[in-house]
Amino acid sequence: MLSLYFQNNNFGGIHLQMLFRYNWQVRQDWYKWCEDVSEEELLKARVGGVGGILHTLFHIVDVEWSWIRIIQGKSDFQEKFSEFSSLRRVRELDADFRQEVEELVNAWDATMENRLFNDPQPDGSVGSTAGERLCAMSSLTKSIMLDNYPFGQGK
């Protein structure tokens, strides 16, 4: 478990912040790369991710924000990709959600590590702890985007 690794190695909030900042930088790199790709290519269905490149970036932004809301005990709602199906709109959504995500990441401390992350699964289990979920989320952009859409694909 990543969260136990961080906890046992005294990484705590500072390292979690570093991981999120890295994730955000990778996402910005993808946005920059997307500027030179046609909208048709960004929306084109592909193998891996959630479909197209833009839809996958949207999904990453939406999931990051949703998980943060759940960790905070706030209500969650799902955005519709059809309302954000342009690079400009996905970037705006990212900017709108970033403040709330960043506030929690910056305030993270060891007391928050074992909060239950209430994410009901099909098998009836509840999910994981907040710490486990944040650690998994911290590399979301890199793992989904780079594993499924190597830079240069679609150009």
DRENRO-151022 format. One record per residue (C-alpha): residue number from 1; x, y, z. Coordinates in Angstrom, 2 decimals. Layout:
! residues N
  nr      px      py      pz
 NUM       X       Y       Z
...
This chain:
! residues 155
  nr      px      py      pz
   1    0.00    0.00    0.00
   2    1.39    3.33   -1.03
   3   -0.10    5.17    1.90
   4    1.69    2.86    4.35
   5    4.91    3.43    2.44
   6    4.50    7.18    2.81
   7    3.49    6.90    6.46
   8    6.32    4.50    7.37
   9    8.89    6.65    5.60
  10    7.69    9.96    7.08
  11    6.69   11.36    3.71
  12    3.36   12.77    4.88
  13    1.83   15.93    3.43
  14    4.98   17.43    1.87
  15    5.61   14.44   -0.36
  16    1.92   14.08   -1.19
  17    1.98   17.73   -2.31
  18    5.02   16.99   -4.47
  19    3.25   14.05   -6.10
  20    0.15   16.12   -6.84
  21    2.23   18.99   -8.23
  22    4.01   16.52  -10.48
  23    0.65   15.12  -11.60
  24   -0.61   18.64  -12.33
  25    2.54   19.44  -14.31
  26    2.13   16.30  -16.41
  27   -1.47   17.35  -17.06
  28   -0.32   20.84  -18.12
  29    2.21   19.21  -20.47
  30   -0.62   17.22  -22.00
  31   -2.76   20.33  -22.42
  32    0.14   22.05  -24.16
  33    0.68   19.05  -26.42
  34   -3.05   18.97  -27.24
  35   -2.92   22.56  -28.54
  36   -1.26   21.28  -31.72
  37   -3.69   18.40  -32.24
  38   -7.00   18.80  -34.06
  39  -10.20   18.59  -32.03
  40  -11.22   15.64  -34.20
  41   -8.10   13.73  -33.09
  42   -8.59   14.71  -29.44
  43  -12.16   13.38  -29.51
  44  -11.39   10.26  -31.57
  45  -12.18    7.01  -29.74
  46   -9.02    5.10  -28.85
  47   -8.00    1.97  -27.03
  48   -7.14    2.61  -23.38
  49   -8.11    5.43  -21.08
  50  -11.79    6.34  -21.15
  51  -12.02    6.70  -24.91
  52  -10.47    9.72  -26.57
  53   -7.56   11.77  -25.29
  54   -9.73   14.74  -24.31
  55  -12.35   12.56  -22.63
  56   -9.59   10.87  -20.62
  57   -8.18   14.23  -19.47
  58  -11.70   15.30  -18.51
  59  -12.17   12.05  -16.57
  60   -8.91   12.57  -14.65
  61   -9.92   16.12  -13.63
  62  -13.43   15.01  -12.65
  63  -12.29   11.97  -10.65
  64   -9.60   13.93   -8.82
  65  -12.16   16.51   -7.71
  66  -14.81   13.85   -6.89
  67  -12.43   11.91   -4.66
  68  -11.43   15.08   -2.83
  69  -15.08   15.91   -2.21
  70  -15.78   12.41   -0.89
  71  -12.73   12.57    1.42
  72  -14.05   15.87    2.79
  73  -17.50   14.35    3.36
  74  -19.05   16.63    0.74
  75  -21.56   15.58   -1.88
  76  -20.27   14.50   -5.24
  77  -21.85   14.85   -8.62
  78  -20.69   13.74  -12.01
  79  -19.97   16.28  -14.70
  80  -21.03   15.36  -18.24
  81  -18.27   15.18  -20.81
  82  -20.66   16.50  -23.46
  83  -20.59   19.85  -21.62
  84  -16.76   19.95  -21.59
  85  -15.79   18.42  -24.93
  86  -13.18   20.99  -25.94
  87   -9.64   21.57  -24.72
  88  -10.58   25.05  -23.51
  89  -13.53   23.72  -21.46
  90  -11.50   20.89  -19.88
  91   -8.80   23.39  -18.89
  92  -11.47   25.68  -17.39
  93  -12.95   22.78  -15.41
  94   -9.47   21.86  -14.18
  95   -8.86   25.45  -13.05
  96  -12.28   25.62  -11.35
  97  -11.69   22.39   -9.41
  98   -7.99   22.92   -8.65
  99   -8.45   25.31   -5.73
 100  -10.53   22.86   -3.71
 101   -8.17   19.98   -4.49
 102   -5.08   22.02   -3.67
 103   -6.55   23.20   -0.35
 104   -6.98   19.63    0.85
 105   -3.61   18.47   -0.47
 106   -1.86   21.41    1.24
 107   -3.70   20.78    4.51
 108   -3.05   17.01    4.50
 109   -1.61   15.54    7.68
 110   -1.21   12.13    9.26
 111   -4.52   12.39   11.16
 112   -6.35   12.29    7.83
 113   -4.56    9.16    6.61
 114   -7.02    6.54    7.88
 115  -10.28    8.33    7.16
 116  -12.64    5.94    5.45
 117  -13.03    6.67    1.76
 118  -16.66    5.70    1.26
 119  -16.68    4.42   -2.30
 120  -19.09    1.46   -2.50
 121  -17.79   -1.28   -4.80
 122  -19.81   -3.84   -6.80
 123  -18.68   -6.60   -4.39
 124  -20.19   -4.70   -1.44
 125  -16.92   -3.50    0.04
 126  -16.60    0.15    1.00
 127  -13.34    0.97   -0.68
 128  -10.19    2.17    1.02
 129   -8.78    4.86    3.26
 130   -8.38    8.49    2.24
 131   -4.61    8.13    2.37
 132   -4.62    5.15    0.04
 133   -6.91    6.94   -2.38
 134   -4.88   10.16   -2.42
 135   -1.66    8.27   -3.04
 136   -3.26    6.39   -5.92
 137   -4.72    9.62   -7.29
 138   -1.41   11.45   -7.14
 139   -0.11    9.61  -10.19
 140   -3.39    9.39  -12.08
 141   -2.52   11.61  -15.06
 142    0.86   10.03  -15.63
 143   -0.29    6.45  -15.37
 144   -3.44    6.80  -17.47
 145   -2.19    9.19  -20.11
 146    1.35    7.94  -20.66
 147    0.38    4.27  -20.53
 148   -2.42    4.73  -23.06
 149   -1.50    7.69  -25.23
 150    2.24    8.10  -25.85
 151    3.18   11.65  -26.79
 152    2.99   12.07  -30.55
 153    0.06    9.70  -31.09
 154   -2.62   11.36  -33.17
 155   -0.36   13.93  -34.79
